[in-house]
Amino acid sequence: MESEDTQSPQGPNYNPSCDELEIDQEKLKGDAIGESLYSERFVLSTLIKLTKLEENEELSEDFEKDLCILWDMTIEKDVIRLLLSHNVLELFTQIIQSTEDVRLTEILVGIIGNMCSLPETRDNLCENPQVVGPILELISSFDPPTLVQLMRLLHACLVFENTGDETVWFQHFCNVDGFVEKFAFILTNSVNRSLLFTAYEALNAIAAKFAMIEFQPEESVQLKDVLLKPELIAGIIEALRQLIPDAQNDLEMLDLTDRRKKIMNLFLDINAILSQYDEASRRCYSAVMKDMHECLESILSPYCHAVNLLPPTANEQGVIENVTELLLVLSSPFPGKCFAQMITIWCAVEEFRAKGDRESDSEWSCRRDEVSTEDISTTILDFLARIVKHATQEAFEDCLKDSARDNLRRVHEKLIAEAVDLDTKTVCERFEALLAKEANNKSQDC
């Protein structure tokens, strides 16, 4: 019986010649997009199918697969340029406006989001309100996958700060009725963590981008007029509660993953921008300061454990600086628990400094990304000295009732020693009254 190989017209064990290989390679190169191995014919045929799609026609399984392949292909710059040459942004926008197929909308927005890795795409969107407008209107969608892709697209478009197009982009957002309120609704009501995370990334990019407009005084409408709204602040806080649920045990508290760090940093970065407008910010945050304090407490809690704090890196330094700055800007009411947490963190940093001085060759001293512990220590001491003026003696003592007394004495002594550099009079008086009261109680007990 003959083997299957003999069924080949070339016979068994056939090896193509070098000439034939060169011909095949030329055929492949003739259909390739730029330097990639992707087929231009496939891209064009897929676009033609899109143009022939009837209004409200559902995607077939095969065509959906083709679109997903095209979506994957847009990681290649040559593919993106080919698509731009065929005006796909206009085509996709027309389909998004006419279709009711949420899966089709999700895919098309996802493709545009990938294409935004190229400056040409971002410029095209920025310069074309007929295209970007309908995309931004998708903020009204109730489909989480579509909203995830929209947030990815916004982040990709706006993450590049100070590029000179801030005012134009700002106007695009202003043209969408109720954009901020709809964004706030998503943050407040969604339980989809992927959506909330990408929404944080998008909002951070939006806030950072539009903060640049503050340096253009001729602009009559600025970031604070559009983004600084109580419902958005409430949404940012509620989203953090969904993204970082309360730890149920010590093990969960110690599980400080890179993703959790990213979430906390996004929360702090967004609020650092929105809280910089003095009285306007204080009014906006006033109704939610208790909730804000709880969020900041949840961010500081993992760093009260040495395993997460030491050796301190730029991340830990950034968290401490952002939290202290937020609390000082939004200074009322007195953030008692955060005050106590900062004392715990300060003592841990000081112990680490002392250990490092004694054991300069220790394992902890070898981290490349380690930062100056002295800077962190000074930041915390400055915070303690400045924030305490907003506390009564009763509130001061109440927040420290569970703190180690040795820690309080160490902080007090350091504040006295640093009196030349810090305005420490008020906080030192508070510590002196507390320690004297406890000493008196002990003598009476004896």
C-alpha positions in Angstrom: 0.0 0.0 0.0 1.4 3.4 -1.0 2.1 5.9 1.7 0.3 9.2 1.8 3.4 11.0 0.6 3.2 9.4 -2.8 -0.1 11.1 -3.3 1.7 14.4 -3.8 2.2 15.3 -7.4 5.8 16.0 -6.6 6.3 12.5 -5.2 7.5 11.4 -1.7 10.1 13.4 0.2 9.7 16.4 -2.0 11.9 19.4 -1.1 11.2 22.7 -2.9 14.0 24.3 -4.8 15.7 27.5 -3.8 14.0 29.3 -6.8 10.6 28.1 -5.7 11.2 29.3 -2.1 12.2 32.7 -3.4 9.0 33.0 -5.4 6.9 32.0 -2.4 8.7 34.6 -0.2 8.2 37.3 -2.8 4.4 36.4 -2.9 4.3 36.7 0.9 6.2 40.0 0.9 4.0 41.4 -1.8 1.0 40.9 0.5 2.7 41.9 3.7 2.0 45.1 5.5 5.3 47.0 5.9 7.9 44.9 7.7 5.2 42.8 9.4 3.9 39.4 8.3 0.3 40.5 8.4 -1.7 40.3 5.2 -2.9 43.5 3.6 -5.4 41.5 1.6 -7.0 40.3 4.8 -7.2 43.8 6.2 -8.8 45.2 3.1 -11.3 42.4 2.8 -12.3 42.9 6.4 -12.9 46.6 5.9 -15.0 45.9 2.8 -17.2 43.5 4.8 -17.6 46.3 7.4 -18.8 48.7 4.7 -21.4 46.2 3.5 -22.7 45.4 7.0 -26.4 46.3 7.1 -27.6 48.6 9.8 -28.3 46.6 13.0 -27.1 43.4 11.4 -25.7 41.0 13.9 -22.1 39.9 13.6 -21.6 36.3 12.3 -19.2 34.2 14.3 -16.7 34.1 11.5 -16.7 37.9 10.9 -16.4 38.5 14.6 -13.3 36.3 14.6 -11.9 38.3 11.7 -12.5 41.6 13.5 -10.8 40.3 16.6 -7.8 39.2 14.5 -7.7 42.8 13.0 -7.9 44.1 16.6 -4.8 42.0 17.5 -3.0 43.2 14.4 -3.2 46.8 15.5 -0.3 46.3 17.9 1.8 46.8 14.7 2.5 50.4 13.6 2.5 49.5 9.9 -1.0 48.0 10.3 -2.2 51.2 12.0 -0.8 53.4 9.2 -2.6 51.2 6.6 -5.9 51.6 8.4 -5.4 55.4 8.7 -4.7 55.6 5.0 -8.2 54.1 4.4 -9.9 56.5 6.8 -11.1 53.8 9.2 -11.7 56.3 12.0 -14.5 57.9 10.0 -15.8 54.4 9.0 -15.7 53.0 12.5 -17.5 56.1 13.9 -20.3 55.9 11.4 -20.8 52.2 12.3 -20.7 52.9 16.1 -23.4 55.6 15.6 -25.7 53.3 13.6 -25.3 49.8 15.2 -27.0 48.4 18.2 -24.6 45.5 18.4 -22.6 46.1 21.6 -20.0 43.5 20.7 -19.3 45.2 17.4 -19.0 48.6 19.2 -16.6 47.1 21.8 -14.3 45.7 19.1 -14.2 48.9 17.0 -13.5 51.1 20.0 -10.9 48.6 21.1 -9.2 48.8 17.7 -9.2 52.6 17.8 -7.7 52.4 21.3 -4.9 50.3 20.1 -4.4 52.7 17.2 -3.9 55.6 19.6 -0.4 54.3 20.3 0.5 56.2 17.2 0.7 60.0 17.3 -1.0 60.2 13.9 -4.1 58.6 15.3 -4.2 60.9 18.3 -3.8 63.9 16.1 -6.5 62.7 13.7 -9.0 62.3 16.6 -8.0 65.6 18.1 -8.5 67.5 14.9 -11.8 65.8 13.9 -14.7 66.6 16.3 -17.1 64.6 14.0 -15.1 61.5 14.9 -14.1 62.0 18.5 -17.6 63.4 19.5 -19.5 60.1 18.9 -16.7 58.2 20.6 -17.0 60.3 23.8 -20.8 60.0 23.7 -20.2 56.3 24.5 -19.8 57.4 28.1 -23.6 56.9 28.2 -23.3 53.2 27.4 -24.4 50.6 29.9 -22.2 47.9 28.4 -19.1 47.3 30.7 -16.9 45.8 28.0 -17.5 48.8 25.7 -16.8 51.2 28.6 -13.6 49.4 29.4 -12.4 50.0 25.8 -13.5 53.6 25.9 -11.5 54.2 29.1 -8.5 52.5 27.5 -8.9 54.8 24.5 -9.1 57.9 26.6 -6.1 57.0 28.6 -4.1 56.3 25.4 -5.1 59.6 23.9 -4.5 61.8 26.9 -1.7 60.2 28.9 0.8 62.4 27.0 0.9 65.7 28.9 1.8 69.2 27.7 1.7 68.4 24.0 0.0 71.6 23.0 -3.4 70.2 22.3 -4.9 70.4 25.8 -7.4 73.2 25.0 -8.7 71.4 21.9 -9.2 68.1 23.8 -10.8 70.0 26.7 -13.3 71.5 24.3 -14.2 68.0 23.0 -15.1 66.9 26.5 -17.1 70.1 27.2 -19.1 69.4 24.0 -20.4 66.2 25.5 -23.5 66.9 27.6 -23.0 65.7 31.2 -19.7 63.9 30.5 -18.4 64.3 34.1 -21.7 63.4 35.7 -21.9 60.2 33.5 -18.3 59.4 34.4 -19.2 59.8 38.1 -22.2 57.5 37.7 -19.9 54.8 36.4 -17.5 55.2 39.3 -20.3 55.2 41.8 -22.4 52.4 40.5 -20.2 49.8 38.8 -19.0 46.7 40.5 -16.8 45.7 37.5 -13.3 46.0 38.8 -11.7 46.0 35.3 -13.9 48.9 34.4 -13.2 50.8 37.6 -9.5 50.3 37.2 -9.4 51.5 33.6 -11.7 54.4 34.6 -9.2 55.5 37.2 -6.4 55.4 34.6 -8.5 57.4 32.2 -9.5 60.0 34.8 -6.0 60.4 36.0 -4.9 61.1 32.4 -7.8 63.5 31.9 -7.0 65.4 35.1 -3.3 65.6 34.4 -3.8 66.7 30.8 -6.3 69.4 31.6 -4.4 70.7 34.6 -2.1 72.2 32.0 -4.9 74.6 31.0 -4.5 76.3 34.4 -1.3 77.8 33.0 -3.3 79.5 30.2 -5.1 82.3 32.0 -6.8 83.5 28.8 -9.0 80.4 29.0 -12.3 81.3 30.6 -13.3 77.7 31.4 -10.7 75.6 33.3 -10.4 72.2 34.7 -11.9 73.1 38.1 -15.0 74.3 36.4 -15.6 71.0 34.6 -14.1 68.2 36.8 -14.4 69.7 40.3 -17.8 68.3 41.2 -19.0 66.6 44.4 -20.5 63.7 42.6 -17.2 62.9 40.9 -15.3 63.0 44.2 -17.9 60.7 45.7 -17.5 58.4 42.7 -13.7 58.3 43.1 -14.1 57.3 46.8 -16.8 54.7 46.1 -14.6 53.1 43.3 -11.7 52.7 45.8 -14.0 50.8 48.1 -14.9 48.4 45.3 -11.3 48.1 44.1 -9.8 47.7 47.6 -12.3 46.0 49.9 -11.6 46.2 53.6 -9.0 43.6 54.7 -10.7 40.8 56.7 -7.5 39.6 58.4 -3.8 40.3 58.8 -2.8 38.2 55.9 -4.9 40.3 53.5 -3.5 43.4 55.0 0.0 42.2 54.3 -0.8 41.2 50.7 0.2 44.5 49.0 0.3 43.5 45.3 1.6 45.6 42.5 -2.0 46.1 41.3 -3.1 47.3 44.7 -0.2 49.8 44.8 -1.2 51.0 41.3 -4.8 51.6 42.4 -3.8 53.5 45.5 -1.3 55.6 43.5 -4.0 56.5 40.9 -6.4 57.4 43.7 -3.8 59.7 45.3 -2.7 61.2 42.0 -6.3 62.1 40.9 -7.1 63.7 44.2 -3.8 65.5 44.4 -4.9 67.4 41.2 -8.5 67.9 42.2 -7.6 69.2 45.7 -5.3 72.0 44.6 -7.9 74.7 44.0 -8.0 76.1 47.6 -11.5 77.0 48.8 -13.2 75.6 45.7 -11.6 72.2 46.4 -12.5 72.4 50.1 -16.1 73.1 49.3 -16.3 70.2 46.9 -14.7 67.7 49.3 -16.5 69.0 52.4 -19.4 66.6 52.3 -17.2 63.5 52.0 -14.2 64.2 54.2 -15.1 61.4 56.6 -15.1 59.0 53.7 -11.9 60.5 52.3 -10.2 60.0 55.6 -11.3 56.3 55.6 -9.8 55.9 52.1 -6.5 57.4 53.2 -6.5 55.2 56.3 -6.9 52.2 54.1 -4.0 53.3 52.0 -1.7 53.9 54.9 -2.7 50.7 56.8 -0.4 48.3 54.8 2.6 50.6 55.3 2.2 50.4 59.1 3.7 46.9 58.7 7.5 46.9 58.1 7.2 44.2 55.5 5.5 46.6 53.1 7.3 49.8 54.2 10.9 48.8 54.5 13.2 49.4 52.8 11.3 52.5 51.6 11.4 53.1 47.9 10.2 55.9 45.7 6.7 54.3 45.8 6.5 54.5 49.6 7.9 58.0 49.6 5.3 59.1 47.0 2.4 57.6 49.0 3.5 59.4 52.2 4.0 62.7 50.4 0.7 62.5 48.6 -1.3 61.5 51.7 0.3 64.2 53.9 -0.3 66.9 51.2 -3.9 65.9 50.8 -4.6 66.0 54.5 -2.9 69.3 54.9 -4.8 70.9 52.0 -8.1 69.3 53.1 -7.2 70.0 56.7 -10.6 69.9 58.5 -11.7 67.9 60.4 -8.6 66.5 62.2 -7.6 63.1 60.6 -7.0 61.3 63.9 -6.3 57.8 62.7 -4.1 59.0 59.9 -2.1 61.0 62.5 -1.6 57.9 64.6 -0.6 55.9 61.5 2.0 58.4 60.5 3.6 58.1 63.9 3.8 54.4 63.5 5.3 54.8 60.0 7.8 57.4 61.3 9.0 55.2 64.1 9.5 52.3 61.7 11.5 54.5 59.3 13.6 55.8 62.2 14.4 52.3 63.4 15.4 51.3 59.9 17.7 54.3 59.7 19.3 53.3 62.9 19.7 49.7 61.8 21.2 50.9 58.5 23.7 53.1 60.3 24.8 50.0 62.3 24.7 47.5 59.6 25.5 49.2 56.4 26.2 45.9 54.6 22.8 44.4 55.6 20.5 42.8 53.1 18.1 45.8 53.4 20.7 48.3 52.3 21.2 46.8 48.9 18.1 48.0 47.1 18.8 50.2 44.1 15.5 52.0 44.3 15.8 52.9 48.0 15.3 56.6 48.8 16.4 58.9 51.5 14.8 57.9 54.8 15.6 61.4 56.1 13.4 63.0 53.6 10.5 60.7 54.5 11.1 61.4 58.2 11.1 65.1 57.7 7.9 65.0 55.6 6.1 63.1 58.4 7.4 65.4 61.1 6.3 68.5 59.1 2.8 66.9 58.7 2.5 66.1 62.4 3.5 69.7 63.3 1.2 71.4 60.9 -2.0 69.2 61.1 -2.3 69.2 64.9 -3.6 72.8 65.0 -6.9 71.4 63.7 -7.3 69.1 66.7 -8.6 69.7 70.2 -6.5 68.2 73.0 -9.3 65.6 73.5 -9.2 64.5 69.8 -5.4 64.4 70.0 -5.4 62.1 73.0 -8.2 60.0 71.7 -6.5 59.1 68.4 -3.3 58.1 70.2 -4.9 56.0 72.9 -3.7 52.7 71.3 -0.3 54.0 70.2 2.8 52.6 71.9 4.0 55.2 74.5 7.6 54.7 73.7 6.8 55.8 70.1 5.0 58.9 71.3 8.0 59.9 73.5 10.4 59.3 70.6 8.3 61.6 68.3 8.0 64.2 71.0 11.8 64.3 71.6 12.5 64.5 67.8 10.0 67.3 67.4 11.7 69.2 70.2 15.1 68.6 68.6 13.8 69.8 65.2 12.2 72.9 66.6 14.6 75.2 64.6 13.3 73.8 61.3 9.7 73.0 62.1 6.8 75.0 63.7 6.5 72.5 66.5 5.3 74.5 69.4 1.6 73.5 69.3 2.3 69.8 68.7 4.9 69.7 71.5 2.5 71.2 73.9 -0.1 68.6 73.0 2.4 65.7 73.6 3.7 67.3 76.8 0.1 67.5 78.2 -0.6 63.9 77.2 2.6 62.5 78.7 2.2 64.6 81.8 -1.4 63.4 82.2 -0.4 59.8 81.9 2.5 60.2 84.3 0.2 61.8 86.9 -2.3 58.9 86.5 0.5 56.4 87.1 1.6 58.2 90.2 -1.9 58.2 91.6 -2.3 54.5 90.9 0.9 53.8 92.8 
